[in-house]
Amino acid sequence: MATGVRHDAIEDNISFALSDCYAKAEALARKVHSEAKQITESYREKQGLSQDLNLDSIDGVPESGTSKWAELTEEERLRENAAAFAALHRLLGTVLKEQQDDLTPGDYKFHDALLSLLAKVEALAETTKQLLLSLGHVLPRAEEEREEEGLRYFQKKRRGYKVIVELSGWALRAVRDFARLKRRNRREAGGKREVKKRGSRR
């Protein structure tokens, strides 16, 4: 009897821990989306870019727009999110450096906004990795550091804009994914408790 009680308590603790992790990831993704969306407009105005700017030709930035997302398993979605946020964190760090050194060297308020976003993206990438580990899933392979080609002034502007636009898109979809996982975890935990209650009445 005592063994069963301990097992139930362990299961409950795991469920609560996962629920907290999902909630934390969802909250972080909301913040990243909100800040990235604000910075997108600010970035475009500061760099003098058109709203109709074509970003398709810019390589090396994880793209959030895909029609196959609904076909992926939950594990595959988490892995894609983890890989994307890790890559976007690295790219956003490059964007910040380019702004500080070349594109907007005296705009310290803008740099602080990018730095704040960078910290949140790092936390989101780490939280997503922890979720994968907690669920017993394999982490995505670490992206190999690629040699940075010297970009021209306007190319830096365009790539930086795409990084922030795609980050906003990934974060929005991640909000939905984490919310879905949180609801499923609660349903499963509630279902298990109901089964135990029925069993104890017999």
C-alpha positions as a Markdown table, in Angstrom:
| # | Residue | x | y | z |
|---|---|---|---|---|
| 1 | Met | 0.0 | 0.0 | 0.0 |
| 2 | Ala | 2.8 | 2.4 | 1.0 |
| 3 | Thr | 4.7 | 1.6 | -2.2 |
| 4 | Gly | 1.6 | 2.5 | -4.2 |
| 5 | Val | 1.1 | 5.8 | -2.4 |
| 6 | Arg | 4.8 | 6.7 | -3.0 |
| 7 | His | 4.4 | 5.8 | -6.7 |
| 8 | Asp | 1.3 | 8.0 | -7.0 |
| 9 | Ala | 3.1 | 10.9 | -5.2 |
| 10 | Ile | 6.1 | 10.6 | -7.6 |
| 11 | Glu | 3.7 | 10.6 | -10.6 |
| 12 | Asp | 1.9 | 13.7 | -9.3 |
| 13 | Asn | 5.2 | 15.5 | -8.7 |
| 14 | Ile | 6.4 | 14.7 | -12.2 |
| 15 | Ser | 3.1 | 16.0 | -13.6 |
| 16 | Phe | 3.2 | 19.2 | -11.6 |
| 17 | Ala | 6.8 | 19.8 | -12.6 |
| 18 | Leu | 6.0 | 19.3 | -16.3 |
| 19 | Ser | 3.0 | 21.6 | -16.0 |
| 20 | Asp | 5.2 | 24.3 | -14.4 |
| 21 | Cys | 7.8 | 23.9 | -17.1 |
| 22 | Tyr | 5.1 | 24.2 | -19.9 |
| 23 | Ala | 3.7 | 27.3 | -18.2 |
| 24 | Lys | 7.2 | 28.9 | -17.9 |
| 25 | Ala | 7.9 | 28.1 | -21.5 |
| 26 | Glu | 4.6 | 29.5 | -22.7 |
| 27 | Ala | 5.1 | 32.7 | -20.7 |
| 28 | Leu | 8.6 | 33.2 | -22.0 |
| 29 | Ala | 7.4 | 32.6 | -25.6 |
| 30 | Arg | 4.7 | 35.2 | -25.1 |
| 31 | Lys | 7.2 | 37.8 | -23.9 |
| 32 | Val | 9.6 | 37.0 | -26.8 |
| 33 | His | 6.8 | 37.3 | -29.3 |
| 34 | Ser | 5.6 | 40.6 | -27.8 |
| 35 | Glu | 9.1 | 42.2 | -27.7 |
| 36 | Ala | 10.1 | 40.9 | -31.1 |
| 37 | Lys | 6.9 | 42.3 | -32.6 |
| 38 | Gln | 7.6 | 45.7 | -31.1 |
| 39 | Ile | 11.2 | 45.7 | -32.2 |
| 40 | Thr | 10.3 | 44.6 | -35.7 |
| 41 | Glu | 8.5 | 47.9 | -36.3 |
| 42 | Ser | 11.2 | 49.9 | -34.6 |
| 43 | Tyr | 14.0 | 48.1 | -36.5 |
| 44 | Arg | 12.3 | 48.7 | -39.9 |
| 45 | Glu | 11.8 | 52.4 | -39.2 |
| 46 | Lys | 15.4 | 52.9 | -38.0 |
| 47 | Gln | 16.9 | 51.1 | -41.0 |
| 48 | Gly | 14.6 | 52.8 | -43.5 |
| 49 | Leu | 13.2 | 49.4 | -44.8 |
| 50 | Ser | 10.0 | 49.0 | -46.8 |
| 51 | Gln | 7.1 | 47.0 | -45.4 |
| 52 | Asp | 7.1 | 45.1 | -48.7 |
| 53 | Leu | 10.8 | 44.1 | -48.4 |
| 54 | Asn | 11.3 | 40.6 | -49.8 |
| 55 | Leu | 13.2 | 38.4 | -47.4 |
| 56 | Asp | 13.0 | 35.1 | -49.2 |
| 57 | Ser | 16.6 | 35.4 | -50.7 |
| 58 | Ile | 18.2 | 35.6 | -47.2 |
| 59 | Asp | 19.6 | 32.3 | -46.2 |
| 60 | Gly | 20.7 | 30.9 | -42.8 |
| 61 | Val | 17.7 | 32.1 | -40.8 |
| 62 | Pro | 15.2 | 29.5 | -39.5 |
| 63 | Glu | 11.9 | 30.2 | -41.1 |
| 64 | Ser | 8.7 | 29.9 | -39.1 |
| 65 | Gly | 6.3 | 29.6 | -42.1 |
| 66 | Thr | 5.7 | 25.9 | -42.9 |
| 67 | Ser | 2.6 | 24.0 | -44.0 |
| 68 | Lys | 3.9 | 20.8 | -42.5 |
| 69 | Trp | 3.8 | 21.8 | -38.8 |
| 70 | Ala | 0.5 | 20.0 | -38.2 |
| 71 | Glu | 2.0 | 16.8 | -39.5 |
| 72 | Leu | 4.8 | 16.8 | -36.9 |
| 73 | Thr | 4.7 | 14.9 | -33.7 |
| 74 | Glu | 4.9 | 16.8 | -30.4 |
| 75 | Glu | 8.5 | 15.5 | -29.9 |
| 76 | Glu | 9.4 | 16.8 | -33.4 |
| 77 | Arg | 7.8 | 20.1 | -32.8 |
| 78 | Leu | 9.7 | 20.5 | -29.5 |
| 79 | Arg | 13.0 | 19.6 | -31.2 |
| 80 | Glu | 12.3 | 22.0 | -34.1 |
| 81 | Asn | 11.6 | 24.8 | -31.6 |
| 82 | Ala | 14.7 | 24.0 | -29.5 |
| 83 | Ala | 16.9 | 24.1 | -32.6 |
| 84 | Ala | 15.3 | 27.3 | -34.0 |
| 85 | Phe | 15.6 | 29.2 | -30.7 |
| 86 | Ala | 19.2 | 28.2 | -30.3 |
| 87 | Ala | 20.0 | 29.4 | -33.8 |
| 88 | Leu | 18.0 | 32.6 | -33.5 |
| 89 | His | 19.7 | 33.4 | -30.2 |
| 90 | Arg | 23.1 | 33.1 | -32.0 |
| 91 | Leu | 21.8 | 35.2 | -34.9 |
| 92 | Leu | 20.3 | 37.8 | -32.7 |
| 93 | Gly | 23.6 | 38.2 | -30.9 |
| 94 | Thr | 25.2 | 39.0 | -34.3 |
| 95 | Val | 22.4 | 41.5 | -35.0 |
| 96 | Leu | 23.0 | 43.3 | -31.7 |
| 97 | Lys | 26.8 | 43.5 | -32.4 |
| 98 | Glu | 26.1 | 44.9 | -35.9 |
| 99 | Gln | 23.8 | 47.5 | -34.5 |
| 100 | Gln | 26.3 | 48.5 | -31.9 |
| 101 | Asp | 29.3 | 48.6 | -34.2 |
| 102 | Asp | 28.0 | 49.7 | -37.5 |
| 103 | Leu | 24.2 | 50.3 | -38.1 |
| 104 | Thr | 23.0 | 52.3 | -35.1 |
| 105 | Pro | 26.2 | 52.9 | -32.9 |
| 106 | Gly | 24.7 | 55.6 | -30.8 |
| 107 | Asp | 21.2 | 54.2 | -30.2 |
| 108 | Tyr | 21.8 | 52.8 | -26.7 |
| 109 | Lys | 18.1 | 52.4 | -25.9 |
| 110 | Phe | 17.6 | 50.3 | -29.0 |
| 111 | His | 20.6 | 48.2 | -28.1 |
| 112 | Asp | 19.2 | 47.6 | -24.6 |
| 113 | Ala | 15.9 | 46.5 | -26.1 |
| 114 | Leu | 17.8 | 44.0 | -28.3 |
| 115 | Leu | 19.8 | 42.8 | -25.3 |
| 116 | Ser | 16.6 | 42.3 | -23.3 |
| 117 | Leu | 15.1 | 40.2 | -26.1 |
| 118 | Leu | 18.4 | 38.3 | -26.5 |
| 119 | Ala | 18.3 | 37.2 | -22.8 |
| 120 | Lys | 14.7 | 36.0 | -23.1 |
| 121 | Val | 15.5 | 34.0 | -26.3 |
| 122 | Glu | 18.4 | 32.3 | -24.5 |
| 123 | Ala | 16.1 | 31.4 | -21.5 |
| 124 | Leu | 13.4 | 30.1 | -23.9 |
| 125 | Ala | 15.9 | 28.0 | -25.8 |
| 126 | Glu | 17.2 | 26.5 | -22.5 |
| 127 | Thr | 13.7 | 25.9 | -21.2 |
| 128 | Thr | 12.7 | 24.1 | -24.4 |
| 129 | Lys | 15.8 | 21.9 | -24.2 |
| 130 | Gln | 14.9 | 21.0 | -20.5 |
| 131 | Leu | 11.4 | 20.1 | -21.6 |
| 132 | Leu | 12.9 | 17.7 | -24.2 |
| 133 | Leu | 15.1 | 16.1 | -21.6 |
| 134 | Ser | 12.3 | 15.9 | -19.0 |
| 135 | Leu | 10.2 | 14.0 | -21.5 |
| 136 | Gly | 13.0 | 11.6 | -22.4 |
| 137 | His | 13.5 | 13.0 | -25.9 |
| 138 | Val | 16.7 | 13.4 | -27.9 |
| 139 | Leu | 18.1 | 16.9 | -28.1 |
| 140 | Pro | 18.6 | 18.4 | -31.6 |
| 141 | Arg | 22.2 | 18.3 | -32.8 |
| 142 | Ala | 24.1 | 21.4 | -32.0 |
| 143 | Glu | 24.4 | 23.6 | -35.1 |
| 144 | Glu | 27.9 | 23.9 | -36.5 |
| 145 | Glu | 29.4 | 27.4 | -36.3 |
| 146 | Arg | 29.6 | 28.7 | -39.8 |
| 147 | Glu | 32.2 | 31.1 | -41.0 |
| 148 | Glu | 30.5 | 34.5 | -41.3 |
| 149 | Glu | 30.8 | 36.0 | -44.7 |
| 150 | Gly | 31.4 | 39.7 | -44.9 |
| 151 | Leu | 28.0 | 41.3 | -45.5 |
| 152 | Arg | 27.5 | 44.6 | -47.1 |
| 153 | Tyr | 25.7 | 47.4 | -45.2 |
| 154 | Phe | 22.3 | 46.8 | -46.7 |
| 155 | Gln | 22.6 | 43.0 | -46.4 |
| 156 | Lys | 23.2 | 43.4 | -42.7 |
| 157 | Lys | 20.0 | 45.5 | -42.4 |
| 158 | Arg | 18.0 | 42.9 | -44.3 |
| 159 | Arg | 19.3 | 39.9 | -42.4 |
| 160 | Gly | 18.7 | 41.6 | -39.1 |
| 161 | Tyr | 15.2 | 42.4 | -40.0 |
| 162 | Lys | 14.5 | 38.8 | -41.1 |
| 163 | Val | 16.0 | 37.4 | -37.8 |
| 164 | Ile | 13.6 | 39.5 | -35.7 |
| 165 | Val | 10.6 | 38.8 | -38.0 |
| 166 | Glu | 11.2 | 35.0 | -37.9 |
| 167 | Leu | 11.8 | 35.1 | -34.2 |
| 168 | Ser | 8.4 | 36.7 | -33.7 |
| 169 | Gly | 6.8 | 33.9 | -35.8 |
| 170 | Trp | 8.5 | 31.1 | -34.0 |
| 171 | Ala | 7.6 | 32.5 | -30.6 |
| 172 | Leu | 3.9 | 32.9 | -31.6 |
| 173 | Arg | 3.7 | 29.3 | -32.7 |
| 174 | Ala | 5.6 | 28.1 | -29.6 |
| 175 | Val | 3.0 | 29.8 | -27.4 |
| 176 | Arg | 0.3 | 27.6 | -29.0 |
| 177 | Asp | 2.5 | 24.5 | -28.8 |
| 178 | Phe | 3.3 | 24.9 | -25.1 |
| 179 | Ala | -0.3 | 25.8 | -24.3 |
| 180 | Arg | -1.5 | 22.6 | -26.0 |
| 181 | Leu | 1.1 | 20.5 | -24.2 |
| 182 | Lys | 0.1 | 22.1 | -20.9 |
| 183 | Arg | -3.6 | 21.3 | -21.4 |
| 184 | Arg | -2.8 | 17.7 | -22.5 |
| 185 | Asn | -0.6 | 17.2 | -19.4 |
| 186 | Arg | -3.4 | 18.4 | -17.1 |
| 187 | Arg | -6.0 | 16.2 | -18.8 |
| 188 | Glu | -3.8 | 13.1 | -18.5 |
| 189 | Ala | -3.1 | 13.9 | -14.8 |
| 190 | Gly | -6.8 | 14.4 | -14.2 |
| 191 | Gly | -7.6 | 11.2 | -16.0 |
| 192 | Lys | -5.1 | 9.2 | -13.9 |
| 193 | Arg | -6.5 | 10.7 | -10.6 |
| 194 | Glu | -10.0 | 9.8 | -11.7 |
| 195 | Val | -9.0 | 6.2 | -12.5 |
| 196 | Lys | -7.3 | 5.9 | -9.0 |
| 197 | Lys | -10.4 | 7.2 | -7.3 |
| 198 | Arg | -12.6 | 4.7 | -9.0 |
| 199 | Gly | -10.2 | 1.9 | -8.2 |
| 200 | Ser | -10.2 | 2.9 | -4.5 |
| 201 | Arg | -14.0 | 2.7 | -4.3 |
| 202 | Arg | -14.1 | -0.9 | -5.3 |
